[in-house]
Amino acid sequence: MGTRATAPVASPKGAPVHDRARPWIVGRVTAPDPRLRLICLPQAGGSAGSFAPWRLVPPAGVELATVELPGRGVRSAERLPDTLEELADAVIDGIRDEFDQPYALFGHSFGALLGYEIAVRIARRGLPSPRALLVSAARAPHTPVRRRVSDLDDPELLGWLDGFGGFPPELARYPAYLRYALRTVRRDLALTECYLAAGPARVGCPLHVFGGADDPLVSGADLERWRDCAAAGFTLRSLPGGHDYPFTGASALDAIVSALP
């Protein structure tokens, strides 16, 4: 799922999947003469705000473009699509103007599977390809989920999340908001649990895979299965930390950026 990101109020049923009047990139961090734009996709229940720690120490020469998905933040009134594939199409439609300069995709956990599906669909549409796809702390898209957790009740789901980061402890003081946050996580998890890529399709850009050495959710063997999705180069790197390592270890961002072309 990911790390300490709170989710917004659940979106009303029937609201549009996406609204072009609302920004898809929130909290952009620009750099002088950037060589690359890094488009970042959050974990289940996460938002563009999940990448706030990265904005405090932006990498030199890289523009950070953090994606706000439907059902959270400024998009909280929008309905999340019913499948990960539909969500990928909605994201592409919303951010395709971001492909006007060299870019790479980074996705963490839920965002990793979404990033893979986006990369595959970008190629099918003939849009400018990413220079690299970076995925973090996720099973490979053609391997089935081991355990379905989206149908757990709230206390059970909260306990499961607490096993690898969970929500900030202070959120417990706001039970109504906590219920909304769990609802957003649950919706995202349900999308990934139903997602299984056939084949799988191989991405036509370098594929860089990262994981936390102490991640209880995704093993090194799980990460190795991503090799089947690579057609233009593959690397795998284990970094210190658990499932939420990108946001808790100072060295994680440096390691991730070092893989960029």
C-alpha positions in Angstrom: 0.0 0.0 0.0 2.7 2.5 1.0 3.3 5.1 3.6 1.9 7.8 5.7 -0.5 9.4 3.3 -3.9 10.4 4.4 -6.8 10.2 1.9 -9.6 12.7 1.2 -13.3 12.3 1.6 -14.6 9.6 -0.6 -16.0 10.9 -3.9 -19.7 10.8 -4.6 -20.8 7.9 -6.7 -21.5 9.0 -10.3 -19.1 11.9 -10.4 -17.0 12.2 -13.5 -14.0 10.0 -13.7 -11.8 13.0 -14.5 -12.2 16.8 -15.0 -9.8 18.6 -17.2 -10.5 21.8 -15.3 -8.7 20.3 -12.3 -4.9 19.8 -12.3 -3.5 16.3 -12.5 -0.1 17.5 -11.4 -0.1 19.0 -7.9 3.0 20.3 -6.1 5.3 20.4 -9.1 8.9 21.2 -8.3 10.8 22.7 -11.2 14.6 22.8 -11.6 16.8 25.1 -13.7 17.2 23.6 -17.1 16.0 20.2 -16.1 17.3 17.3 -18.1 14.2 15.2 -17.3 10.7 15.3 -15.8 10.0 12.6 -13.3 6.2 11.8 -13.2 5.4 10.3 -9.8 2.4 8.0 -9.0 1.5 7.3 -5.4 0.7 4.2 -3.4 -2.8 3.0 -2.6 -4.7 5.7 -0.6 -1.9 8.1 -1.4 -2.0 11.4 -3.2 0.4 13.9 -4.8 1.1 14.9 -1.2 2.7 11.5 -0.5 5.8 12.9 -2.3 6.1 15.9 0.0 9.4 14.6 1.6 10.9 14.5 -1.9 10.0 18.2 -2.5 12.1 19.2 0.5 15.2 17.9 -1.2 14.5 18.0 -4.9 17.1 16.3 -7.1 19.3 18.5 -9.2 18.4 18.6 -12.9 15.1 16.8 -12.4 11.6 18.2 -12.4 9.2 16.5 -10.0 5.6 16.2 -11.4 3.5 14.4 -8.8 0.1 13.1 -10.0 -3.1 13.6 -8.1 -5.4 10.7 -8.9 -9.2 10.8 -8.9 -10.9 10.6 -5.5 -8.4 12.5 -3.5 -7.0 16.0 -3.0 -8.3 18.5 -5.6 -9.9 15.6 -7.4 -11.8 14.3 -4.4 -15.2 14.9 -6.1 -14.3 12.6 -9.0 -15.1 8.9 -9.2 -12.2 6.4 -9.4 -12.5 4.2 -12.5 -13.6 0.6 -12.1 -10.4 -1.0 -13.4 -6.7 -0.2 -13.3 -6.6 -0.1 -17.1 -9.4 2.5 -17.2 -7.5 4.6 -14.6 -4.3 4.4 -16.7 -6.2 5.7 -19.7 -7.7 8.5 -17.6 -4.2 9.5 -16.3 -2.7 9.5 -19.8 -5.6 11.7 -21.1 -5.0 14.1 -18.1 -1.2 14.3 -18.3 -0.3 13.8 -22.0 0.9 17.4 -22.2 3.6 16.4 -19.7 5.2 14.2 -22.4 6.4 17.3 -24.3 9.9 16.9 -22.9 12.1 14.0 -21.8 10.3 12.2 -18.9 10.4 9.1 -16.8 7.6 7.4 -14.8 8.0 6.4 -11.1 5.4 4.5 -9.3 5.4 3.1 -5.7 3.3 0.0 -4.8 -0.1 0.6 -6.3 1.5 3.4 -8.4 4.0 0.9 -9.7 1.3 -1.3 -11.4 -0.4 1.9 -12.6 2.9 3.2 -14.0 3.5 -0.1 -15.9 0.0 0.0 -17.4 0.5 3.6 -18.4 3.8 2.8 -20.1 2.2 0.0 -22.0 -0.7 2.1 -23.2 1.5 5.0 -24.1 3.3 2.7 -26.5 0.0 1.4 -28.0 -1.2 5.0 -28.6 2.1 6.0 -30.3 2.7 8.8 -27.7 6.2 9.9 -26.8 7.7 7.1 -24.7 9.2 7.6 -21.3 13.0 7.4 -21.0 12.6 5.0 -18.2 10.0 3.2 -16.0 10.9 3.0 -12.3 8.7 0.8 -10.2 8.9 0.3 -6.4 7.7 -2.2 -3.9 5.1 -4.0 -6.0 4.4 -7.5 -7.3 5.0 -7.9 -11.1 1.9 -7.2 -13.1 1.6 -10.8 -14.4 1.7 -12.4 -11.0 -1.5 -12.8 -9.0 -2.1 -11.1 -5.7 -1.4 -13.5 -2.8 -4.1 -12.2 -0.4 -7.2 -10.2 -1.0 -7.5 -7.5 1.7 -9.9 -5.0 0.2 -12.9 -6.8 1.7 -11.5 -6.7 5.3 -13.6 -4.6 7.7 -12.1 -1.3 8.9 -10.3 -2.6 12.0 -8.8 -5.5 10.2 -7.7 -3.4 7.3 -6.2 -0.8 9.6 -4.3 -3.6 11.4 -3.0 -4.9 8.1 -1.8 -1.5 7.1 -0.1 -0.9 10.4 2.1 -3.9 9.6 4.1 -1.8 7.2 3.7 1.9 7.9 0.0 2.5 8.0 -1.5 5.9 8.8 0.0 8.6 11.1 -1.0 7.8 14.7 -2.6 11.3 15.1 -5.2 10.4 12.5 -6.9 8.2 15.1 -8.2 11.4 16.7 -10.4 12.0 13.7 -12.4 8.8 13.3 -14.7 10.1 10.5 -11.7 11.1 8.5 -10.0 7.8 9.2 -13.0 6.0 7.8 -12.8 8.1 4.6 -9.1 7.4 4.3 -9.6 3.7 4.7 -12.3 3.8 2.0 -9.9 5.4 -0.5 -7.2 2.8 0.3 -9.8 0.0 0.0 -10.9 1.2 -3.5 -7.3 1.4 -4.7 -6.5 -2.0 -3.3 -9.5 -3.5 -5.0 -8.3 -2.2 -8.4 -4.9 -3.9 -7.9 -6.4 -7.2 -6.6 -8.5 -7.5 -9.8 -5.5 -6.6 -12.1 -3.5 -9.2 -13.8 -1.6 -8.4 -17.0 -1.6 -11.0 -19.7 1.6 -11.9 -21.4 3.0 -9.7 -19.9 3.6 -6.9 -22.4 7.2 -5.8 -22.3 8.0 -2.1 -21.9 10.2 -0.5 -24.6 12.2 1.6 -22.2 14.7 0.7 -19.4 12.9 -0.8 -16.5 14.4 -0.1 -13.0 12.9 -2.0 -10.0 13.4 -1.0 -6.4 12.3 -2.5 -3.1 12.8 -2.2 0.6 15.2 -4.8 2.1 12.9 -5.3 5.1 9.6 -5.1 3.2 7.2 -7.7 4.7 4.8 -7.3 1.8 7.0 -7.7 -1.4 10.0 -10.0 -1.5 13.1 -9.9 -3.6 11.7 -12.8 -5.6 8.5 -10.9 -6.2 10.6 -8.0 -7.6 12.7 -10.3 -9.7 9.6 -11.3 -11.7 9.5 -7.8 -13.2 12.4 -8.9 -15.4 9.7 -10.6 -17.6 8.4 -7.1 -18.4 11.7 -5.7 -19.7 12.7 -5.4 -23.3 15.2 -2.6 -23.2 17.3 -3.1 -20.0 16.5 -4.2 -16.5 18.0 -3.4 -13.1 16.9 -4.4 -9.6 18.1 -2.7 -6.4 17.3 -3.4 -2.8 17.4 -0.3 -0.5 17.3 0.0 3.3 13.8 0.1 4.9 10.4 -1.5 4.7 7.5 -1.1 2.4 7.5 2.7 2.8 11.3 3.1 2.3 11.1 5.8 -0.4 9.7 8.3 2.1 11.6 7.3 5.3 15.2 6.9 4.1 17.2 9.9 3.0 19.2 7.8 0.5 16.2 6.4 -1.4 15.5 9.4 -3.6 19.2 9.6 -4.5 19.3 5.9 -5.5 16.1 6.3 -7.5 17.3 9.4 -9.3 20.7 7.7 -10.1 18.9 5.3 -12.3 17.5 8.1 -14.5 19.2 8.6 -17.9 
